[in-house]
Amino acid sequence: MTLPESVVLAAYIEQAGALQGLPVAAAYRDGVLVHLTVSAQMAELVMDFVLPDEAGIASVFVP
C-alpha cells in the first residue's frame, strides 16, 4: 500500500526539521506542505522533460 504524497511530505517536513534542529511550528506546517507539494510537482515536470541527444552541456563559469 502506498501512502498519499501529502502524508509522505508531511512526515518529511517533520523529520527534516527534527534532523536539522529546526522544527516547523504547527502554524506554518500547512503552508510549508503546500509549497513543498508545488515544488515536487515542478521538479517532476523538469525531470520528465527529455533532452535531445544533440543538446550540449552548458559551460561552467570560472572567475
C-alpha positions as CSV (number, residue, x, y, z in Angstrom):
1,M,0.0,0.0,0.0
2,T,1.4,3.4,-1.0
3,L,0.8,6.4,1.3
4,P,-0.6,9.6,-0.2
5,E,2.0,12.1,-1.3
6,S,0.7,14.6,1.3
7,V,1.3,12.2,4.1
8,V,4.8,11.4,2.9
9,L,5.7,15.1,2.5
10,A,4.2,15.9,5.9
11,A,6.4,13.2,7.5
12,Y,9.4,14.6,5.6
13,I,8.8,18.1,6.9
14,E,8.7,16.8,10.4
15,Q,11.7,14.6,10.1
16,A,13.9,17.0,8.2
17,G,13.1,19.8,10.7
18,A,13.9,17.5,13.6
19,L,17.1,16.3,11.9
20,Q,18.3,19.9,11.5
21,G,17.1,21.0,14.8
22,L,14.7,23.5,13.1
23,P,11.2,22.2,13.7
24,V,8.4,23.8,11.7
25,A,5.8,25.4,14.0
26,A,2.3,24.0,13.8
27,A,1.0,27.3,12.5
28,Y,3.3,27.1,9.4
29,R,3.1,23.4,8.6
30,D,0.2,23.6,6.2
31,G,1.9,26.4,4.2
32,V,5.2,24.6,4.1
33,L,3.3,21.5,2.9
34,V,1.6,23.4,0.1
35,H,4.9,24.9,-1.1
36,L,6.7,21.6,-0.9
37,T,3.9,19.9,-2.8
38,V,4.1,22.6,-5.6
39,S,7.9,22.3,-5.7
40,A,7.7,18.5,-6.1
41,Q,5.2,18.9,-8.9
42,M,7.5,21.4,-10.7
43,A,10.5,19.1,-10.2
44,E,8.5,16.3,-11.7
45,L,7.9,18.4,-14.9
46,V,11.6,19.2,-15.2
47,M,12.7,15.6,-14.6
48,D,10.1,14.3,-17.2
49,F,11.5,16.5,-19.9
50,V,13.6,14.5,-22.3
51,L,16.6,16.4,-23.7
52,P,17.6,15.5,-27.3
53,D,20.9,13.8,-27.8
54,E,22.3,16.9,-29.6
55,A,21.7,19.1,-26.6
56,G,25.0,20.5,-25.5
57,I,26.3,20.6,-21.9
58,A,26.4,24.1,-20.5
59,S,29.8,25.6,-19.8
60,V,30.8,26.2,-16.2
61,F,31.7,29.8,-15.2
62,V,35.1,30.0,-13.6
63,P,36.0,33.5,-12.4
